[in-house]
């Protein structure tokens, strides 16, 4: 049985600082370093002034590092080669390059904008920037963020939309739908629903075709037949509730609107449509607000038990039953909160932790190992393999797990076993304290916002609220006759 590869909803985007990485021009999918760090959050922090509008964020051994943004109009079709000559003349070291159609131009289909992270000699900085201005338009620099931008309110998740093109049927020749124009057209239609969605909108509904429903039915029947012996208790409880209260079954693909209302009532989680594979930072940030980014398209009919990317079979069968469990929902949110404002290195470690827990985690129940990871519970082949005598098991240890290499195209070389969700949550919470951030964060469920605790007065406010909560608990104990 072929593995139903699920990938995960997030991708760790590791970068090689010695390589020049050029992003393909793909409109909404491209980041230009996340829109130049969200245009420095509509303001930004001042960098080091050097007499020009170049803001330096690192200086070492006579060389400075800077981020440069510029536009290149179609009329200046030789401009790109001239910029290359400028970089060569000033012995600039390219660390990262992105390009895409220019959003600010009338000729957005032909004009381009570039983001370049580079190193130049300190003494050459001013003349280097001025030389660029002679051959390209709108040259400006963006200072590096000491703390990466992250959403503070749930509505700001609209900005967490950086998609990764990995496993995309439009680009990946190995994708089962690559040679099927009708499937790709259908995917584009469903993806457009997600692109248009804004937080607070009614969740879009999809009228699934007979072929799509048949694919769902085959996956559902196959997996449902083995869950009783291999899935953890929390998953089975959640699935049973979904079948009795939310219309889960073989005959139709459930709608996100119904499932989101179900989860909101059970654990406070809600769903948000997503067009594909998100960056790790954006996906984890959503979890901090108890929001799960969920695809609505389904895998290609030619490979019902195999998908190179997350699809609705993976989401609805793998993830949703577990998110109906309060303890697991809390565990998921803890990972998201730990990611807010974390460095890229820490994001990579947290996404690896997510991979080996939420996606491919195992736990002990009544002396037997059971599966709770969505990547396992939506993959017939790997679920059977993971709970056989073949793979290697290790006790869940966040420090070790965070750096364990993982497979996204075959079965895992090792699986981590937690004593319980509570044990995993406490270990993760302890690990989170090692993440270097100049603040702590707290989720405020009433306003669906994140409090950034970076001042004594803010911490004092939280302490006062905590004392009030403790007084309520103390009063409840006294009413029960406990002092």
C-alpha positions in Angstrom: 0.0 0.0 0.0 1.5 3.3 -1.0 2.0 5.8 1.7 -0.5 8.7 1.9 2.2 11.3 2.3 0.8 14.3 4.2 3.9 16.5 4.5 2.5 18.8 7.1 0.9 22.2 6.9 4.1 23.9 7.4 7.5 24.0 5.8 10.7 25.0 7.5 12.4 27.2 4.8 16.0 26.7 5.8 18.3 29.1 4.0 21.9 28.8 3.0 23.6 32.1 3.8 26.3 31.4 1.2 23.9 30.7 -1.6 22.0 33.1 -3.8 18.4 32.0 -3.7 16.2 33.3 -6.5 12.4 32.9 -6.0 10.3 32.2 -9.1 7.8 34.9 -10.1 4.5 33.6 -8.9 2.3 36.4 -7.6 0.6 35.6 -4.4 2.9 32.7 -3.6 6.1 34.8 -3.4 7.2 36.6 -0.3 9.8 39.2 -1.2 10.9 38.4 2.4 7.4 38.6 3.6 6.7 41.8 1.9 9.8 43.4 3.2 9.0 42.3 6.7 5.4 43.7 6.4 6.9 47.0 5.3 8.5 47.1 8.8 5.0 46.9 10.3 4.0 50.2 8.8 6.8 52.1 10.4 9.9 50.1 11.4 12.9 50.7 13.6 15.7 53.0 12.6 18.9 51.5 11.4 22.4 52.9 11.4 22.5 56.1 9.4 25.4 56.4 6.9 24.5 59.6 5.1 22.2 57.7 2.7 18.9 56.0 3.2 20.7 52.6 3.6 20.0 51.0 7.0 22.7 48.6 8.1 21.8 45.9 10.6 25.2 44.2 10.9 28.8 45.3 10.6 31.8 43.0 11.0 35.4 43.2 9.9 34.9 46.2 7.7 31.8 44.8 5.8 28.2 45.7 6.4 25.1 43.7 5.7 21.9 45.3 4.3 18.6 44.5 2.7 17.9 46.4 -0.6 14.6 46.7 -2.3 14.3 48.1 -5.9 12.0 48.2 -8.9 13.1 47.4 -12.4 10.8 48.6 -15.2 10.5 46.8 -18.5 11.8 49.8 -20.3 15.1 49.3 -18.5 15.5 45.8 -19.7 19.2 46.1 -19.4 18.9 47.3 -15.8 19.2 43.8 -14.3 22.5 43.2 -16.0 23.8 46.6 -14.9 22.8 45.8 -11.3 24.8 42.6 -11.6 27.8 44.7 -12.7 27.4 47.0 -9.7 27.4 44.0 -7.3 30.5 42.7 -9.0 32.3 46.0 -9.0 31.8 46.6 -5.3 32.6 43.0 -4.4 29.2 42.5 -2.9 28.4 39.1 -1.5 24.8 38.0 -2.3 23.1 36.2 0.6 19.5 36.1 -0.7 17.6 37.2 -3.8 13.9 37.3 -4.5 11.9 38.7 -7.5 8.3 39.1 -8.4 5.9 41.2 -10.6 5.9 44.8 -9.2 2.7 45.5 -7.3 3.2 49.2 -7.3 3.7 49.5 -11.1 1.1 50.2 -13.8 2.8 47.5 -15.8 2.7 44.9 -13.0 2.9 42.0 -15.5 6.3 43.1 -16.9 7.9 45.3 -14.3 9.7 43.6 -11.5 10.7 44.3 -7.9 13.7 42.7 -6.3 14.8 42.0 -2.7 18.5 41.5 -2.2 20.3 40.8 1.0 24.0 41.4 0.6 27.3 42.3 2.2 29.5 45.2 0.9 32.6 47.0 2.2 31.7 49.7 4.8 33.6 52.4 2.9 31.7 51.6 -0.3 28.2 51.7 1.2 27.1 55.2 0.1 28.5 55.0 -3.5 27.1 51.4 -3.8 23.6 52.6 -3.1 23.9 55.7 -5.3 25.2 53.5 -8.1 22.1 51.3 -7.9 19.9 54.4 -8.0 21.3 55.3 -11.4 20.1 52.0 -13.1 17.0 51.0 -11.2 13.9 52.7 -9.6 12.8 53.3 -6.0 15.9 51.9 -4.2 15.3 51.6 -0.5 16.6 49.5 2.3 14.8 47.6 5.0 16.5 47.0 8.4 16.7 43.5 9.7 14.2 42.8 12.4 15.5 42.0 15.9 12.2 40.3 16.5 10.3 39.0 13.5 6.8 40.3 13.0 4.0 38.2 14.5 0.2 38.8 14.8 -1.1 40.3 18.0 -4.8 40.0 17.1 -6.7 37.2 15.4 -7.6 39.5 12.5 -3.9 39.8 11.7 -3.9 36.2 10.6 -5.0 37.6 7.2 -1.3 38.6 6.8 -0.1 35.1 7.7 -0.4 33.7 4.1 3.1 32.9 2.9 2.6 29.7 0.8 5.4 27.3 -0.2 5.3 25.9 -3.7 6.7 22.5 -2.7 4.5 19.7 -3.9 2.3 22.1 -5.9 0.5 20.4 -8.9 1.3 23.4 -11.1 5.0 23.0 -10.6 5.8 19.5 -9.3 6.1 17.0 -12.2 5.8 14.1 -9.7 2.4 15.3 -8.4 -0.4 13.0 -9.5 -2.4 16.0 -10.8 0.5 17.6 -12.8 -0.7 16.2 -16.1 -4.4 16.7 -15.4 -5.5 20.2 -16.5 -9.1 19.7 -15.1 -7.7 18.8 -11.7 -5.4 21.8 -11.7 -8.3 24.0 -12.7 -10.4 22.6 -9.9 -7.6 23.2 -7.4 -7.2 26.8 -8.6 -10.9 27.4 -8.1 -10.9 26.0 -4.5 -7.7 27.8 -3.7 -9.2 31.1 -4.8 -11.9 30.7 -2.1 -9.1 30.6 0.5 -7.2 33.5 -1.0 -10.4 35.7 -0.7 -11.2 34.7 2.8 -10.8 37.3 5.6 -11.0 36.6 9.3 -14.6 36.8 10.4 -16.1 35.9 7.0 -18.4 32.9 6.7 -16.3 29.9 5.9 -16.6 29.0 2.2 -18.5 25.9 1.2 -17.4 23.6 -1.6 -19.9 21.6 -3.7 -17.8 18.5 -4.1 -18.0 16.4 -7.3 -19.0 12.7 -7.4 -15.3 11.9 -8.2 -14.0 13.8 -5.2 -16.6 12.2 -2.9 -15.6 8.8 -4.3 -11.9 9.5 -3.4 -13.0 10.6 0.1 -15.1 7.4 0.5 -12.2 5.1 -0.4 -9.8 6.8 2.0 -12.4 7.0 4.8 -13.4 3.3 4.6 -9.8 2.1 4.4 -8.6 4.1 7.4 -11.7 3.6 9.5 -11.2 -0.2 9.3 -7.9 0.0 11.3 -8.5 2.9 13.7 -10.0 0.8 16.5 -6.7 -1.1 17.1 -4.1 1.6 16.3 -5.5 5.1 17.2 -5.4 6.6 20.6 -8.5 6.9 22.8 -8.8 10.7 22.3 -8.8 10.3 18.5 -11.5 7.6 18.6 -13.6 9.7 21.0 -13.3 12.7 18.7 -14.1 10.8 15.6 -17.2 9.2 17.2 -18.5 12.6 18.1 -17.8 14.0 14.6 -19.7 11.1 13.2 -22.7 11.6 15.5 -22.8 15.4 15.6 -21.1 16.7 12.5 -22.0 14.4 9.6 -18.7 12.5 9.3 -19.1 9.4 7.2 -18.4 7.8 3.8 -21.1 9.5 1.8 -20.0 13.1 1.9 -17.0 15.3 2.5 -17.7 17.4 5.6 -17.8 21.2 5.2 -15.4 23.4 7.1 -18.3 25.6 8.4 -19.9 22.7 10.3 -16.6 21.4 11.6 -15.4 24.8 12.8 -18.6 25.3 14.8 -18.2 21.9 16.3 -14.6 22.5 17.4 -15.4 26.0 18.7 -17.9 24.4 21.1 -15.6 21.6 22.2 -12.2 23.3 22.5 -12.3 26.8 21.3 -10.5 26.0 18.1 -11.8 27.3 14.8 -10.9 26.6 11.1 -9.6 28.9 8.4 -9.3 27.9 4.7 -5.9 27.8 3.3 -4.8 27.4 -0.3 -1.8 25.1 0.3 1.3 24.5 2.2 2.1 27.4 4.6 5.4 28.6 5.9 6.2 27.2 9.3 6.1 30.6 10.9 2.7 31.6 9.6 1.1 28.2 10.3 2.4 28.0 13.9 1.3 31.6 14.5 -2.3 30.6 13.7 -2.2 27.8 16.3 -1.4 30.5 19.0 -4.9 31.9 18.4 -6.5 28.4 18.3 -7.0 28.7 14.6 -6.2 25.7 12.4 -5.4 26.4 8.7 -7.3 23.8 6.7 -7.3 22.9 3.0 -10.5 22.2 1.2 -9.2 20.5 -2.0 -8.8 16.7 -2.2 -6.0 14.5 -3.6 -6.0 13.3 -7.2 -8.4 10.4 -7.9 -5.6 8.3 -9.5 -3.8 8.0 -6.1 -6.5 8.0 -3.3 -4.1 6.5 -0.8 -1.2 8.8 -1.7 -0.9 12.6 -1.4 2.4 14.6 -1.6 0.8 17.5 0.3 -1.9 18.1 2.9 -5.4 17.8 1.6 -8.9 17.7 3.2 -8.6 13.9 3.8 -5.5 14.6 5.8 -7.0 17.5 7.7 -10.4 16.2 8.4 -9.4 12.6 9.3 -5.9 13.2 10.7 -6.2 16.5 12.6 -9.8 17.4 13.4 -10.6 14.5 15.8 -7.6 15.3 17.9 -8.4 19.0 18.0 -11.7 18.1 19.7 -9.7 17.0 22.7 -9.1 19.8 25.2 -5.7 18.6 26.4 -4.4 18.1 22.8 -5.9 21.5 21.8 -3.9 23.1 24.6 -0.7 21.3 23.5 -1.2 22.5 20.0 -1.7 26.1 21.1 1.5 25.9 23.3 3.6 25.2 20.2 2.0 28.2 18.4 2.6 30.6 21.3 6.2 29.5 21.6 6.7 30.4 17.9 5.6 34.1 18.2 8.6 36.3 17.6 11.1 33.4 17.6 14.2 33.4 15.5 14.2 31.4 12.2 16.4 28.8 13.9 13.9 28.3 16.7 11.1 28.2 14.2 12.8 25.3 12.4 13.2 23.5 15.7 9.5 24.1 16.7 8.3 22.9 13.3 10.4 19.8 13.8 8.8 19.3 17.2 5.4 19.7 15.6 6.3 17.2 12.9 7.2 14.5 15.5 4.3 15.2 17.7 1.2 16.6 16.1 2.0 15.0 12.7 3.7 11.7 13.6 3.4 11.4 17.4 2.8 8.2 19.4 1.7 7.9 23.0 1.3 5.2 25.6 -2.2 4.1 26.8 -2.8 1.2 29.1 0.7 -0.1 28.4 0.2 -0.1 24.6 1.6 2.4 22.0 -1.1 4.2 20.1 -1.0 6.9 17.3 -2.1 10.5 17.8 -0.2 12.2 15.0 -2.3 13.3 12.0 0.3 12.2 9.5 -0.1 8.7 10.8 -3.9 8.7 11.2 -4.4 9.8 7.6 -1.9 7.3 6.1 -2.9 3.7 6.0 0.6 2.5 5.1 2.5 4.4 7.6 0.0 3.9 10.4 0.4 0.2 10.1 4.2 0.5 9.8 4.6 2.9 12.8 2.8 0.5 15.1 4.6 -2.6 13.9 7.9 -4.0 15.2 10.0 -2.4 12.5 10.6 1.3 13.4 12.8 2.7 16.2 11.0 4.3 19.2 12.4 6.9 21.4 11.0 8.7 24.5 9.8 12.2 23.6 12.5 14.7 24.6 12.0 18.1 23.0 15.8 18.9 23.1 16.5 15.8 21.0 13.4 15.8 18.9 13.9 19.4 17.8 17.0 18.5 15.8 16.0 15.0 14.6 16.1 14.8 10.8 12.7 13.9 9.3 11.4 12.4 6.1 8.7 14.1 4.1 8.8 11.6 1.2 9.0 8.2 3.0 8.3 6.7 6.4 10.0 8.2 9.4 13.3 6.7 10.6 12.3 7.2 14.2 9.1 7.9 16.1 8.8 9.6 19.5 6.6 8.2 22.2 5.0 10.4 24.9 3.9 9.1 28.2 0.8 11.3 27.9 -0.4 14.5 26.3 0.1 16.2 29.7 3.6 15.0 29.9 4.3 16.2 26.4 2.8 19.6 27.1 4.9 20.1 30.3 8.1 19.1 28.5 7.2 21.5 25.6 6.5 24.3 28.0 9.9 23.8 29.7 11.6 23.7 26.3 9.8 26.9 25.3 11.6 28.8 28.1 14.9 28.2 26.3 13.7 30.2 23.2 15.5 33.5 23.3 12.9 36.3 23.2 13.0 39.7 25.0 9.4 39.1 26.2 6.8 36.5 27.1 3.4 36.1 25.5 -0.1 35.3 26.9 -3.2 34.5 25.0 -6.3 36.5 25.9 -9.3 34.3 24.9 -11.9 37.1 25.5 -10.5 39.4 22.8 -8.7 36.6 20.8 -5.5 38.5 21.1 -1.9 38.0 22.4 -0.5 40.1 25.2 3.2 40.8 24.9 4.6 40.9 28.4 7.6 43.1 27.9 7.1 45.7 30.7 6.8 45.3 34.5 3.4 47.1 34.4 2.0 44.5 32.0 3.2 41.7 34.1 1.7 43.3 37.2 -1.7 43.5 35.4 -1.6 39.8 34.7 -0.7 39.0 38.3 -3.7 41.0 39.5 -6.0 39.0 37.1 -4.4 35.8 38.3 -5.1 36.7 42.0 -8.7 37.4 41.1 -9.0 33.9 39.5 -7.4 32.3 42.6 -9.9 34.1 44.8 -12.7 32.6 42.8 -11.2 29.1 43.1 -10.6 29.6 46.9 -14.3 30.6 47.3 -15.4 27.5 45.4 -13.4 25.3 47.7 -14.9 27.0 50.8 -18.4 26.4 49.5 -17.5 22.7 49.3 -16.3 22.7 52.9 -12.6 22.9 52.1 -10.4 25.5 53.7 
